[in-house]
């Protein structure tokens, strides 16, 4: 027996009892945990662990290693490397603070979703805060990329794009496309 909230078509919605609605919300929320955790992992790997031009060391991740390779491939001068290093050095404290905030929000989400009683409003509030945090990190990273790209010449930017495209082809997931 279907209840009041019905529509026709493939996206038919059936209102359920409050118990069933809570269960559905829990399933959806728990399904979102890997997404949120994965997004956090992507963001944490994309953080500027260290500026371009520094030696690889503790705290240096793949994004910085990739930047070193790209700068080598485009023939960046030491002056350009220094400018790019300064850009990321300025952004690093903001990125670290936002990353810490994002990790705290993820932990709060896990706590909220594993509590004896789930408060959907709290979970939604945490989701919105996590998305705002991710957006801020994305904005900071984009700001760094734009400023870094402005240091390079148009020809160097073209070469950088070619390097990125080659790498994307090597690390592509899924079946090869022709």
Backbone bond lengths (Angstrom), bond angles and torsions (degrees), N, CA, C in turn:
res aa  C-N    CA-C-N  psi(-1)  N-CA   C-N-CA  omega(-1)  CA-C   N-CA-C  phi
1 X - - - 1.446 - - 1.515 109.08 -
2 X 1.307 117.46 123.34 1.455 122.83 179.88 1.517 109.61 -92.13
3 X 1.301 115.45 150.58 1.462 119.86 -176.89 1.502 111.34 -107.29
4 X 1.324 116.84 -164.21 1.447 124.83 -167.63 1.514 117.88 -53.78
5 X 1.327 120.46 -42.08 1.470 121.77 -173.02 1.513 110.18 -88.49
6 X 1.318 117.28 87.90 1.453 121.22 -179.49 1.522 109.35 -125.70
7 X 1.334 115.35 143.79 1.455 121.23 171.13 1.514 107.06 -135.60
8 X 1.293 116.52 164.71 1.458 121.59 178.93 1.521 109.83 -93.86
9 X 1.293 117.59 155.91 1.454 121.97 172.78 1.521 112.80 103.98
10 X 1.355 114.97 -176.91 1.453 120.11 -174.65 1.524 113.72 -67.14
11 X 1.327 117.50 -19.62 1.456 119.51 -179.33 1.529 110.77 -102.42
12 X 1.318 116.56 36.03 1.461 123.03 -177.72 1.520 110.80 -61.02
13 X 1.302 115.84 132.22 1.457 121.71 -179.45 1.526 107.59 -111.21
14 X 1.308 116.28 132.78 1.450 120.98 178.67 1.517 107.45 -121.21
15 X 1.327 116.82 120.96 1.452 120.00 177.76 1.517 108.36 -69.55
16 X 1.263 116.87 142.60 1.453 121.41 -177.67 1.513 108.72 -124.84
17 X 1.286 114.52 177.22 1.449 119.71 177.26 1.522 109.01 -64.66
18 X 1.335 118.23 158.04 1.464 119.76 178.21 1.529 112.46 -55.61
19 X 1.325 116.20 -35.91 1.474 119.66 179.10 1.525 110.71 -64.15
20 X 1.326 115.87 -44.64 1.464 119.94 179.88 1.530 110.36 -67.39
21 X 1.327 116.72 -37.34 1.464 120.60 178.23 1.529 110.39 -62.66
22 X 1.329 117.23 -43.41 1.469 120.52 177.80 1.524 110.68 -63.01
23 X 1.314 115.89 -41.14 1.463 120.30 179.51 1.525 110.70 -63.26
24 X 1.325 116.05 -42.52 1.461 120.43 178.36 1.519 110.49 -64.11
25 X 1.335 116.65 -43.34 1.463 120.40 178.10 1.525 110.37 -60.84
26 X 1.319 117.03 -42.00 1.463 120.77 178.98 1.526 110.72 -62.21
27 X 1.301 117.04 -43.59 1.467 120.84 179.46 1.523 110.08 -62.42
28 X 1.332 116.67 -44.94 1.461 120.53 179.46 1.526 110.03 -63.53
29 X 1.326 116.51 -45.20 1.462 120.66 -178.72 1.530 111.11 -63.83
30 X 1.322 116.66 -44.07 1.463 119.21 179.17 1.525 111.19 -66.80
31 X 1.326 116.38 -32.04 1.462 119.78 175.88 1.519 110.71 -66.74
32 X 1.334 116.67 -30.03 1.467 120.77 -178.98 1.523 112.32 -77.73
33 X 1.325 118.15 -19.29 1.466 120.13 -178.22 1.525 113.08 -55.86
34 X 1.334 118.81 -49.23 1.475 117.08 178.85 1.523 112.26 -61.00
35 X 1.340 116.95 -35.19 1.459 119.97 177.84 1.516 110.34 -63.59
36 X 1.340 116.03 -48.61 1.460 119.36 179.70 1.522 111.14 -62.71
37 X 1.325 116.39 -42.80 1.462 119.71 179.09 1.522 110.52 -64.87
38 X 1.316 117.05 -41.19 1.463 120.34 178.66 1.507 111.79 -65.30
39 X 1.316 115.72 -40.40 1.454 119.07 178.12 1.518 109.85 -63.51
40 X 1.314 115.89 -41.94 1.460 119.14 178.05 1.515 111.56 -62.49
41 X 1.329 116.40 -37.85 1.460 119.93 177.70 1.512 111.67 -65.87
42 X 1.344 115.78 -39.22 1.461 119.21 178.34 1.517 109.80 -64.68
43 X 1.307 114.68 -44.98 1.458 118.72 -177.73 1.516 110.36 -65.17
44 X 1.332 116.65 -42.17 1.466 118.35 -179.13 1.522 110.51 -66.51
45 X 1.324 117.80 -31.84 1.463 118.59 177.86 1.520 110.89 -75.52
46 X 1.331 116.53 -23.39 1.461 120.31 -178.93 1.526 112.34 -87.35
47 X 1.313 116.99 -5.62 1.461 118.60 -178.44 1.519 109.50 -64.69
48 X 1.284 115.41 155.18 1.465 120.25 179.03 1.517 108.18 -83.73
49 X 1.313 116.95 88.46 1.457 121.43 -177.42 1.515 111.16 -68.65
50 X 1.282 116.08 -28.92 1.455 120.22 178.41 1.508 108.35 -163.68
51 X 1.300 118.16 154.72 1.458 120.33 -176.43 1.517 112.71 -75.84
52 X 1.308 114.72 159.57 1.456 119.78 176.20 1.520 108.57 -63.55
53 X 1.289 116.24 142.83 1.450 120.50 177.99 1.519 112.66 102.35
54 X 1.335 118.29 -19.71 1.457 120.02 176.90 1.521 108.77 -80.06
55 X 1.298 115.19 155.98 1.458 119.63 175.32 1.525 109.20 -68.53
56 X 1.319 115.99 148.23 1.450 119.63 175.97 1.512 107.66 -65.25
57 X 1.306 116.96 134.56 1.448 120.53 -179.82 1.503 110.23 -163.78
58 X 1.311 116.47 -163.48 1.452 121.15 -179.90 1.522 109.53 -57.07
59 X 1.325 116.12 132.22 1.450 120.55 178.93 1.515 113.90 88.36
60 X 1.315 117.93 -9.22 1.468 120.06 179.35 1.525 107.89 -87.47
61 X 1.316 116.28 128.17 1.446 120.30 -177.30 1.516 111.73 -110.93
62 X 1.311 113.78 -175.15 1.461 120.71 -179.39 1.530 113.36 -57.53
63 X 1.338 119.93 -40.29 1.466 117.51 -179.34 1.528 112.28 -58.28
64 X 1.318 117.45 -39.09 1.459 119.49 -179.34 1.526 111.07 -73.62
65 X 1.313 116.69 -36.45 1.469 120.17 175.47 1.525 109.34 -61.49
66 X 1.326 115.75 -42.83 1.468 121.36 178.69 1.528 109.92 -62.28
67 X 1.337 117.04 -41.69 1.461 119.64 -179.43 1.523 110.52 -64.11
68 X 1.335 117.37 -40.47 1.470 120.41 176.77 1.529 110.31 -58.30
69 X 1.322 116.29 -46.11 1.468 120.28 -179.54 1.521 110.90 -62.08
70 X 1.305 117.21 -42.93 1.464 120.53 -178.93 1.523 110.16 -65.67
71 X 1.330 116.67 -44.52 1.468 119.21 179.57 1.526 111.21 -63.19
72 X 1.325 117.22 -36.01 1.463 120.41 175.11 1.531 110.10 -64.33
73 X 1.335 116.07 -45.30 1.466 121.02 -176.46 1.528 112.09 -64.47
74 X 1.322 117.69 -33.45 1.469 119.92 -177.36 1.518 111.72 -90.60
75 X 1.322 117.40 -2.21 1.454 120.97 178.95 1.521 113.03 69.83
76 X 1.324 116.85 41.00 1.468 120.62 -179.92 1.521 109.92 -64.12
77 X 1.317 115.42 138.19 1.465 120.64 178.25 1.532 109.34 -76.93
78 X 1.315 116.06 166.17 1.458 119.97 177.80 1.533 110.37 -62.14
79 X 1.323 116.64 -36.51 1.468 120.12 177.35 1.522 111.97 -61.79
80 X 1.337 116.65 -42.68 1.462 120.57 177.72 1.525 110.51 -64.45
81 X 1.324 116.13 -42.50 1.470 120.24 178.79 1.531 110.27 -61.51
82 X 1.327 116.61 -40.61 1.467 120.23 179.47 1.529 110.87 -64.61
83 X 1.324 117.24 -40.86 1.461 120.59 178.25 1.525 110.72 -63.53
84 X 1.304 116.00 -43.78 1.462 120.41 -179.86 1.531 109.78 -66.39
85 X 1.320 116.79 -39.26 1.470 120.99 176.67 1.526 109.82 -59.14
86 X 1.328 117.00 -43.86 1.468 121.26 -179.82 1.535 111.05 -64.37
87 X 1.316 117.39 -39.30 1.468 121.36 178.84 1.520 110.07 -58.84
88 X 1.345 116.32 -52.24 1.461 120.25 -176.29 1.528 111.87 -72.32
89 X 1.317 117.22 -29.54 1.469 119.53 175.90 1.520 110.37 -64.18
90 X 1.322 117.04 -37.20 1.449 120.89 178.12 1.520 113.30 -69.86
91 X 1.323 116.65 -32.46 1.466 121.16 -178.39 1.528 112.59 -85.70
92 X 1.319 117.11 -24.35 1.467 120.93 -173.44 1.530 114.02 -54.67
93 X 1.349 120.11 -46.00 1.474 118.34 -179.89 1.538 112.87 -61.34
94 X 1.332 116.71 -38.88 1.464 120.31 178.35 1.527 110.85 -66.54
95 X 1.327 116.33 -41.12 1.464 120.40 178.94 1.520 111.14 -65.19
96 X 1.322 116.77 -42.44 1.472 119.78 178.99 1.518 110.82 -63.23
97 X 1.335 117.51 -44.30 1.464 121.04 179.95 1.528 110.49 -62.13
98 X 1.318 116.57 -43.06 1.468 119.72 -179.26 1.517 110.90 -69.56
99 X 1.316 116.79 -35.18 1.465 119.93 177.65 1.522 110.21 -64.56
100 X 1.326 116.83 -42.23 1.468 120.95 177.46 1.524 109.93 -61.93
101 X 1.329 116.63 -44.00 1.458 120.90 177.26 1.523 110.60 -59.61
102 X 1.318 117.05 -44.40 1.467 121.46 -179.07 1.531 110.89 -63.74
103 X 1.312 116.91 -42.53 1.472 120.33 178.42 1.527 110.66 -62.69
104 X 1.339 116.97 -39.92 1.468 120.44 177.24 1.526 111.00 -63.19
105 X 1.319 116.85 -41.54 1.458 120.65 178.33 1.529 110.96 -64.16
106 X 1.317 117.37 -40.56 1.475 120.15 177.64 1.518 110.56 -61.67
107 X 1.328 117.01 -41.98 1.461 120.19 179.38 1.528 110.53 -65.40
108 X 1.332 116.72 -40.08 1.457 119.98 176.80 1.524 111.34 -63.05
109 X 1.325 116.50 -36.32 1.466 121.06 178.19 1.527 109.88 -64.74
110 X 1.318 116.58 -44.81 1.463 120.34 178.56 1.528 109.87 -60.95
111 X 1.328 116.28 -44.73 1.466 120.57 179.27 1.527 110.25 -61.00
112 X 1.326 117.12 -44.30 1.462 120.84 -179.59 1.523 112.00 -64.66
113 X 1.322 116.79 -35.63 1.473 120.23 -177.23 1.524 113.33 -84.01
114 X 1.302 116.94 -12.64 1.465 119.37 178.75 1.525 111.62 -110.20
115 X 1.326 117.53 7.29 1.467 122.19 178.09 1.524 109.79 -70.04
116 X 1.326 116.92 156.40 1.476 119.45 177.77 1.529 112.34 -58.15
117 X 1.335 116.57 -35.50 1.459 121.63 176.88 1.521 107.85 -122.51
118 X 1.311 115.66 128.02 1.461 120.99 -177.89 1.527 108.92 -92.79
119 X 1.324 116.03 127.09 1.459 121.64 175.89 1.529 106.66 -102.80
120 X 1.317 115.57 106.01 1.465 120.85 -176.54 1.529 111.40 -60.47
121 X 1.315 117.56 -35.47 1.465 120.72 179.42 1.517 111.74 -63.90
122 X 1.326 116.57 -41.85 1.461 121.04 178.06 1.523 110.63 -64.75
123 X 1.326 115.94 -43.83 1.470 120.13 179.67 1.523 110.14 -61.21
124 X 1.321 116.92 -43.32 1.469 120.61 179.63 1.523 110.85 -64.72
125 X 1.318 117.29 -41.22 1.459 121.02 178.14 1.523 110.48 -61.59
126 X 1.322 117.20 -43.66 1.467 120.73 178.66 1.522 110.87 -65.15
127 X 1.330 116.33 -38.15 1.474 119.66 178.27 1.522 110.11 -61.56
128 X 1.323 116.37 -45.24 1.464 120.29 179.82 1.527 110.69 -63.01
129 X 1.328 116.95 -41.58 1.462 120.38 178.71 1.530 110.86 -64.83
130 X 1.341 116.82 -39.70 1.468 120.46 179.10 1.527 110.56 -65.32
131 X 1.328 116.90 -39.68 1.462 119.73 178.62 1.531 110.59 -67.41
132 X 1.330 117.47 -38.56 1.469 120.51 177.38 1.526 109.87 -64.72
133 X 1.321 116.86 -39.02 1.467 121.04 178.50 1.528 110.41 -65.42
134 X 1.323 116.30 -44.83 1.468 120.33 178.25 1.520 110.37 -62.05
135 X 1.327 116.85 -39.94 1.455 120.94 179.08 1.528 110.70 -64.20
136 X 1.327 116.98 -40.56 1.458 119.68 179.41 1.528 110.46 -65.30
137 X 1.353 116.83 -42.75 1.468 118.95 177.61 1.516 111.03 -63.07
138 X 1.321 116.40 -42.20 1.456 120.54 178.54 1.524 110.56 -61.00
139 X 1.314 116.51 -41.21 1.458 121.32 179.09 1.532 110.96 -63.49
140 X 1.327 116.62 -43.87 1.470 120.00 178.77 1.522 111.42 -63.81
141 X 1.329 116.52 -42.78 1.468 120.78 179.97 1.526 109.74 -64.89
142 X 1.336 116.75 -42.83 1.466 120.47 177.87 1.520 110.59 -62.33
143 X 1.320 116.88 -41.84 1.465 120.97 177.11 1.530 109.92 -57.62
144 X 1.325 117.09 -44.86 1.464 120.51 178.55 1.517 112.43 -64.29
145 X 1.333 116.59 -39.81 1.463 119.59 179.40 1.523 111.28 -66.14
146 X 1.341 116.26 -42.50 1.469 119.76 179.82 1.530 109.65 -63.28
147 X 1.317 116.93 -48.16 1.458 119.78 -178.99 1.534 111.15 -63.34
148 X 1.338 116.34 -38.49 1.464 120.04 178.10 1.525 110.75 -65.50
149 X 1.324 116.84 -42.01 1.460 121.08 179.73 1.525 111.06 -64.26
150 X 1.333 116.90 -33.56 1.462 120.18 179.73 1.521 111.85 -68.58
151 X 1.314 117.62 -20.85 1.470 121.64 177.93 1.528 110.06 -74.19
152 X 1.332 116.36 -30.84 1.462 121.19 -177.07 1.532 110.93 -84.06
153 X 1.315 115.14 156.26 1.461 120.20 175.83 1.532 109.13 -76.79
154 X 1.327 118.07 162.86 1.472 119.86 176.90 1.531 112.57 -55.89
155 X 1.321 117.96 -39.66 1.462 120.42 178.48 1.523 111.02 -65.86
156 X 1.323 117.07 -40.73 1.464 120.18 178.13 1.531 110.62 -64.92
157 X 1.318 117.40 -36.96 1.468 120.19 178.34 1.520 110.62 -65.33
158 X 1.340 116.88 -38.47 1.469 119.65 177.01 1.527 110.40 -63.48
159 X 1.336 116.02 -45.05 1.468 119.85 177.82 1.531 110.76 -61.62
160 X 1.323 116.59 -40.49 1.469 120.51 178.68 1.521 110.32 -61.52
161 X 1.331 116.48 -42.47 1.458 120.08 178.88 1.522 110.79 -62.78
162 X 1.324 117.44 -38.95 1.463 120.87 178.23 1.530 110.93 -64.52
163 X 1.327 116.95 -40.28 1.466 120.93 177.61 1.523 110.99 -63.40
164 X 1.317 115.78 -42.95 1.467 120.26 179.32 1.522 110.25 -63.94
165 X 1.343 117.11 -40.87 1.464 120.97 178.98 1.528 110.89 -64.56
166 X 1.336 117.20 -40.18 1.469 120.07 177.49 1.520 110.25 -62.13
167 X 1.312 116.27 -44.39 1.462 120.30 -179.90 1.521 111.20 -64.33
168 X 1.317 116.43 -41.53 1.465 120.44 179.40 1.524 109.52 -59.33
169 X 1.319 117.65 -38.48 1.457 120.89 178.78 1.520 112.76 -67.00
170 X 1.341 116.64 -34.16 1.463 120.20 179.93 1.517 112.45 -73.88
171 X 1.323 118.36 -28.11 1.464 121.85 -172.76 1.524 111.88 -112.45
172 X 1.319 116.53 21.68 1.456 120.12 -177.18 1.521 110.26 -72.79
173 X 1.321 115.43 137.32 1.464 120.82 175.27 1.514 109.51 -91.80
174 X 1.299 115.71 151.20 1.451 120.37 175.32 1.513 110.96 94.30
175 X 1.336 115.73 -179.63 1.460 119.83 -177.86 1.523 111.27 -68.07
176 X 1.318 116.42 147.91 1.460 119.37 178.84 1.520 111.10 -64.83
177 X 1.328 115.27 145.07 1.456 120.44 176.04 1.511 108.41 -110.17
178 X 1.277 116.12 147.99 1.464 119.85 -177.53 1.488 110.05 -115.22
